[in-house]
């Protein structure tokens, strides 16, 4: 057995190296200089016409990264059903799964305003059902607001939620939870009649108390007009540049999957980088290049000498016993 060189041992003992593979949650959070984003902050951004940034997150690492990037609002979207859990649609995710992921994101969020999607089937029956489940999202999930899909038919539910102090982010246009009834993931509001109905929906949601409304897959002129007639922010996703802010699914904009919607700008192609790194790791392990000396933990030289002496003695005794057995 070859001992590590004294130089390597000295380096390892003097450096501030971790001896564990998981970093404690608090270690990744250096003191933030940014003030906590609140509903009042979002209103100020809206009044001075500063675009509001929103990004999805589904666990502690993605929540931490969104927060560190200075994004105004973090959305624990039910899109995690597909991008994180492998379901075929957002309708499959349960409230317990959403709560699990929301808590993880909350642990990584210090400054960003945290919103969570109400999953399909948790708010449509009646306002009481919506309130009960929304309270769980805030108390158990540690969210600060909830998002739900639907137009004026959801206004009574939204009014009830806001009356009991639960902030609501509305969502109209393409509503993924209802995509089957919409004929698939298609642009909404492309005719005058449908655009007019969408405007009525937006006004009803504002009247019910929404602090903002997501407009998804809506023609740019329609989204711009809705933004102009409302006195609350609109958050666009595939709705053009005329909205008060924008939201994207984090996995889409980072290029973690192949095909992305037309409206998404891919800022990085991380899938290629990640797969490349994993292949390099596999090759290094197969060839013996990893782990190298700098990745190994040493022993104090005196203890190493004693250890080598001990195993030498054990080996000698074993050989002697073997020889005696053959005698």
C-alpha positions as CSV (number, residue, x, y, z in Angstrom):
1,X,0.0,0.0,0.0
2,X,1.4,3.4,-1.0
3,X,1.0,6.2,1.5
4,X,-0.1,9.7,0.3
5,X,2.8,12.1,-0.1
6,X,3.6,14.4,2.8
7,X,2.8,17.4,0.6
8,X,-0.7,16.1,-0.2
9,X,-1.3,15.3,3.5
10,X,-0.2,18.7,4.6
11,X,-2.4,20.4,2.0
12,X,-5.5,18.4,3.0
13,X,-5.0,19.0,6.7
14,X,-4.5,22.7,6.4
15,X,-7.3,23.4,3.9
16,X,-10.9,24.1,4.9
17,X,-12.3,21.1,3.1
18,X,-15.7,19.5,3.5
19,X,-15.8,15.9,4.7
20,X,-19.4,15.3,3.7
21,X,-21.3,15.3,0.4
22,X,-24.3,17.3,1.4
23,X,-24.1,21.0,2.4
24,X,-26.3,22.2,5.2
25,X,-29.2,24.4,4.0
26,X,-27.9,27.5,5.7
27,X,-24.4,27.2,4.1
28,X,-25.7,28.2,0.7
29,X,-27.4,31.4,2.0
30,X,-25.0,34.2,2.4
31,X,-26.7,37.3,3.9
32,X,-28.9,38.9,1.3
33,X,-28.6,42.6,0.7
34,X,-32.0,42.6,-1.1
35,X,-35.1,43.5,0.9
36,X,-37.9,41.1,1.1
37,X,-40.3,41.4,-1.9
38,X,-43.9,41.8,-0.7
39,X,-47.2,42.6,-2.3
40,X,-46.4,46.3,-1.6
41,X,-43.1,45.9,-3.5
42,X,-44.9,44.4,-6.5
43,X,-47.4,47.3,-6.5
44,X,-44.5,49.8,-6.4
45,X,-42.9,48.0,-9.4
46,X,-46.2,48.1,-11.2
47,X,-46.8,51.8,-10.5
48,X,-43.4,52.9,-11.8
49,X,-43.8,50.6,-14.8
50,X,-40.8,48.4,-14.0
51,X,-41.3,44.9,-15.4
52,X,-41.9,42.2,-12.8
53,X,-39.8,39.1,-13.1
54,X,-41.3,35.7,-12.2
55,X,-39.6,32.3,-12.5
56,X,-40.7,28.8,-11.6
57,X,-38.9,26.6,-9.0
58,X,-39.7,23.1,-7.8
59,X,-37.1,22.2,-5.1
60,X,-34.5,23.7,-2.7
61,X,-31.7,24.1,-5.3
62,X,-33.9,25.8,-8.0
63,X,-35.6,28.0,-5.4
64,X,-32.2,29.1,-4.0
65,X,-31.0,29.9,-7.5
66,X,-34.1,32.0,-8.4
67,X,-33.7,33.9,-5.1
68,X,-30.0,34.5,-5.6
69,X,-30.7,35.8,-9.1
70,X,-32.9,38.6,-7.7
71,X,-36.1,37.4,-9.3
72,X,-39.1,39.3,-7.9
73,X,-41.5,36.4,-7.6
74,X,-40.9,32.6,-7.4
75,X,-43.7,30.4,-8.6
76,X,-44.0,26.8,-7.5
77,X,-45.9,26.0,-10.6
78,X,-47.8,22.8,-11.2
79,X,-45.7,22.4,-14.3
80,X,-43.4,20.6,-11.9
81,X,-45.7,17.7,-12.5
82,X,-44.1,17.2,-15.9
83,X,-40.7,18.8,-15.6
84,X,-39.8,17.4,-12.2
85,X,-42.0,14.3,-11.6
86,X,-42.5,13.0,-15.2
87,X,-46.3,13.1,-15.3
88,X,-47.9,13.7,-18.7
89,X,-50.0,16.7,-17.6
90,X,-50.4,19.2,-14.7
91,X,-53.7,17.6,-13.8
92,X,-52.1,14.6,-12.3
93,X,-50.2,16.2,-9.4
94,X,-51.7,16.0,-5.9
95,X,-51.9,18.7,-3.2
96,X,-49.6,16.7,-1.0
97,X,-47.0,16.6,-3.7
98,X,-47.3,20.3,-4.3
99,X,-47.0,21.0,-0.6
100,X,-43.8,18.8,-0.4
101,X,-42.2,20.8,-3.3
102,X,-43.4,24.2,-2.0
103,X,-41.8,23.6,1.4
104,X,-38.5,22.7,-0.3
105,X,-38.6,25.9,-2.4
106,X,-39.6,28.0,0.6
107,X,-36.5,26.7,2.5
108,X,-34.4,28.2,-0.3
109,X,-36.2,31.5,-0.6
110,X,-35.3,34.5,1.4
111,X,-36.2,37.6,-0.6
112,X,-38.4,36.6,-3.6
113,X,-42.2,36.6,-3.2
114,X,-43.3,33.0,-3.1
115,X,-46.5,31.8,-4.9
116,X,-47.8,28.3,-5.4
117,X,-50.2,26.8,-7.8
118,X,-53.4,25.3,-6.5
119,X,-53.5,21.9,-8.2
120,X,-56.4,20.7,-10.3
121,X,-59.3,19.5,-8.2
122,X,-58.4,21.4,-5.0
123,X,-60.5,24.6,-5.5
124,X,-63.2,24.1,-8.2
125,X,-65.9,22.5,-6.1
126,X,-66.8,25.5,-4.0
127,X,-65.2,28.5,-2.1
128,X,-65.0,26.5,1.1
129,X,-62.9,23.8,-0.5
130,X,-60.6,26.5,-2.0
131,X,-60.1,28.3,1.3
132,X,-59.3,25.1,3.2
133,X,-56.7,24.0,0.6
134,X,-55.3,27.5,0.2
135,X,-54.8,27.7,4.0
136,X,-52.8,24.5,3.8
137,X,-50.6,26.0,1.0
138,X,-49.8,29.0,3.2
139,X,-49.5,27.2,6.6
140,X,-47.9,23.9,5.5
141,X,-46.3,24.9,2.2
142,X,-45.0,28.2,3.5
143,X,-46.2,30.1,0.4
144,X,-47.2,33.7,0.6
145,X,-49.9,33.6,-2.1
146,X,-51.7,31.1,-4.3
147,X,-52.4,30.9,-8.0
148,X,-55.5,29.4,-9.6
149,X,-56.8,29.1,-13.1
150,X,-60.1,30.3,-14.5
151,X,-62.1,33.3,-15.6
152,X,-65.2,35.0,-14.2
153,X,-66.7,31.6,-13.1
154,X,-63.9,31.6,-10.5
155,X,-64.6,35.2,-9.3
156,X,-66.8,34.1,-6.3
157,X,-64.0,31.7,-5.1
158,X,-61.3,34.4,-5.5
159,X,-63.4,36.9,-3.7
160,X,-63.8,34.5,-0.8
161,X,-60.1,33.8,-0.7
162,X,-59.1,37.4,-0.7
163,X,-61.7,38.3,1.9
164,X,-60.1,35.9,4.4
165,X,-56.6,37.3,3.6
166,X,-55.2,34.9,1.1
167,X,-53.5,36.7,-1.9
168,X,-54.5,35.3,-5.2
169,X,-52.7,35.4,-8.6
170,X,-55.2,34.8,-11.4
171,X,-54.5,32.9,-14.6
172,X,-56.5,33.2,-17.8
173,X,-55.9,32.5,-21.5
174,X,-54.4,29.0,-22.0
175,X,-55.1,27.3,-18.7
176,X,-53.1,24.0,-18.7
177,X,-55.3,22.3,-16.1
178,X,-58.2,22.6,-18.6
179,X,-56.3,22.0,-21.8
180,X,-58.4,19.0,-22.7
181,X,-61.5,21.2,-22.8
182,X,-59.7,23.8,-24.8
183,X,-58.6,21.4,-27.5
184,X,-55.0,21.1,-26.4
185,X,-52.3,23.6,-25.7
186,X,-53.4,26.3,-28.1
187,X,-53.3,30.1,-28.2
188,X,-56.4,31.6,-26.8
189,X,-58.3,34.8,-27.7
190,X,-57.6,34.7,-31.4
191,X,-61.1,35.9,-32.4
192,X,-62.8,39.1,-31.4
193,X,-65.5,37.2,-29.5
194,X,-62.9,35.2,-27.5
195,X,-60.7,38.2,-26.9
196,X,-63.8,40.1,-25.6
197,X,-64.6,37.2,-23.2
198,X,-61.0,37.2,-22.0
199,X,-61.2,40.9,-21.2
200,X,-64.4,40.3,-19.2
201,X,-62.6,37.5,-17.4
202,X,-59.7,39.8,-16.5
203,X,-61.9,42.5,-15.2
204,X,-63.9,40.0,-13.1
205,X,-60.7,38.6,-11.6
206,X,-59.5,42.1,-10.8
207,X,-62.9,43.0,-9.2
208,X,-62.7,39.8,-7.1
209,X,-59.4,40.9,-5.6
210,X,-56.5,39.3,-7.6
211,X,-53.3,41.1,-7.0
212,X,-52.1,40.2,-10.5
213,X,-53.1,38.0,-13.4
214,X,-51.1,35.6,-15.6
215,X,-51.9,35.8,-19.3
216,X,-50.8,32.6,-21.1
217,X,-50.6,32.0,-24.8
218,X,-52.6,35.2,-25.7
219,X,-52.0,37.3,-28.9
220,X,-49.8,40.3,-28.1
221,X,-52.4,43.0,-29.0
222,X,-55.0,41.3,-26.7
223,X,-52.6,41.0,-23.8
224,X,-51.5,44.6,-24.2
225,X,-55.1,45.8,-24.2
226,X,-55.9,43.8,-21.1
227,X,-52.9,45.2,-19.4
228,X,-54.0,48.7,-20.3
229,X,-57.5,48.4,-19.0
230,X,-56.5,46.8,-15.7
231,X,-55.1,48.5,-12.6
232,X,-53.3,45.4,-11.4
233,X,-50.2,43.8,-13.0
234,X,-50.4,41.2,-15.8
235,X,-47.7,38.5,-16.0
236,X,-47.2,37.2,-19.5
237,X,-46.1,33.8,-20.7
238,X,-46.4,33.7,-24.4
239,X,-48.4,37.0,-24.3
240,X,-45.9,39.5,-25.7
241,X,-43.9,42.4,-24.3
242,X,-46.9,44.5,-23.4
243,X,-47.5,42.8,-20.1
244,X,-46.5,44.2,-16.7
245,X,-44.1,41.2,-16.2
246,X,-43.0,37.9,-17.5
247,X,-42.8,34.3,-16.3
248,X,-41.0,31.2,-17.7
249,X,-40.6,27.6,-16.7
250,X,-37.0,27.4,-15.3
251,X,-36.3,24.1,-17.1
252,X,-37.3,25.5,-20.4
253,X,-35.2,28.6,-20.3
254,X,-32.2,26.7,-19.0
255,X,-32.4,24.1,-21.9
256,X,-32.8,21.1,-19.7
257,X,-35.2,19.4,-22.1
258,X,-35.3,19.3,-25.9
259,X,-38.3,21.0,-27.4
260,X,-39.6,24.2,-25.8
261,X,-42.6,26.4,-26.6
262,X,-42.2,29.1,-29.2
263,X,-42.6,31.8,-26.6
264,X,-39.6,30.6,-24.6
265,X,-36.1,32.0,-25.0
266,X,-33.5,29.4,-24.1
267,X,-30.8,31.2,-22.2
268,X,-28.5,28.2,-21.7
269,X,-28.3,24.6,-23.0
270,X,-27.5,23.0,-19.7
271,X,-28.7,19.5,-20.7
272,X,-25.6,19.2,-23.0
273,X,-23.3,20.5,-20.3
274,X,-24.7,18.2,-17.6
275,X,-24.7,15.1,-19.8
276,X,-21.1,15.9,-20.8
277,X,-20.0,16.3,-17.2
278,X,-21.7,12.9,-16.3
279,X,-19.9,11.2,-19.2
280,X,-16.5,12.7,-18.1
281,X,-17.2,11.4,-14.6
282,X,-18.0,7.9,-15.8
283,X,-14.9,7.8,-18.0
284,X,-12.7,9.0,-15.1
285,X,-14.0,6.4,-12.7
286,X,-13.6,3.6,-15.4
287,X,-10.0,4.8,-16.1
288,X,-9.0,5.3,-12.5
289,X,-8.4,9.0,-13.0
290,X,-11.0,9.8,-10.3
291,X,-10.6,10.0,-7.4
292,X,-7.1,11.5,-7.4
293,X,-4.9,12.2,-4.4
294,X,-6.4,15.7,-3.9
295,X,-9.9,14.1,-3.5
296,X,-8.8,11.7,-0.7
297,X,-8.6,12.2,3.0
298,X,-5.2,11.7,4.7
299,X,-4.1,10.5,8.2
300,X,-1.5,12.2,10.4
301,X,1.9,10.8,9.4
302,X,2.5,9.2,12.9
303,X,-0.9,7.5,12.8
304,X,-0.3,6.4,9.2
305,X,3.0,4.8,10.2
306,X,1.3,3.0,13.1
307,X,-1.5,1.8,10.9
308,X,0.9,0.4,8.2
309,X,2.8,-1.3,11.0
310,X,-0.4,-2.9,12.3
311,X,-1.6,-4.3,9.0
312,X,2.0,-5.5,8.3
313,X,1.9,-7.4,11.6
314,X,-1.5,-8.8,10.8
315,X,-0.4,-10.0,7.4
316,X,2.7,-11.6,8.9
317,X,0.6,-13.4,11.5
318,X,-1.9,-14.6,8.8
319,X,1.0,-16.0,6.7
320,X,2.4,-17.7,9.7
321,X,-0.9,-19.3,10.6
322,X,-1.4,-20.4,7.0
323,X,2.1,-22.0,7.0
324,X,1.4,-23.8,10.3
325,X,-1.8,-25.2,8.9
326,X,0.0,-26.7,6.0
327,X,2.7,-28.2,8.2
